[in-house]
Amino acid sequence: MKWLRSGLRRDICVIVASEGTPTAQECKAALESRYDERIEPKTFYGALETLTDTGHLAKTADGIHDRYELTGAGERALHDHYAWVTETLD
């Protein structure tokens, strides 16, 4: 699966799955806290756009902010990746 080639895209999906429907800025802040370093906006927003373009995330407007949530395809891909990691490490 092409989306798995990027750890950032994968981690964005993890954050969205755990946070519910975060804004882009909330998601970026959570990742920067996890990575303990700043993520370039161009890099972050490019990954976010790719995930929405490929159907792994859905974007909805909430006032002046966009909120993101996993789609069925995104949830399946994340669970498939988790199963692969679990199987490989066991």
ZIQUI-V926917 format. One record per backbone hydrogen bond with DSSP energy under -1.0 kcal/mol. CO is the residue of the C=O (numbers start at 1). NH is the residue of the N-H. Records with the same first field share a line. If there is no record, write none. Layout:
CO = NH, NH
//
This chain:
1 = 4
2 = 5
3 = 6
6 = 10
7 = 11
8 = 12
9 = 13
10 = 14
11 = 15
12 = 16
13 = 17
14 = 18
15 = 19
16 = 20
19 = 21
22 = 68
23 = 27
24 = 28
25 = 29
26 = 30
27 = 31
28 = 32
29 = 33
30 = 34
31 = 35
32 = 36, 37
40 = 44
41 = 45
42 = 46
43 = 47
44 = 48
45 = 49
46 = 50
47 = 51
48 = 52
49 = 53
50 = 54
51 = 56, 57
56 = 71
58 = 69
60 = 67
62 = 65
65 = 62
67 = 60
69 = 58
71 = 75
72 = 76
73 = 77
74 = 78
75 = 79
76 = 80
77 = 81
78 = 82
79 = 83
80 = 84
81 = 85
82 = 86
83 = 87
84 = 88
85 = 89
86 = 90
//
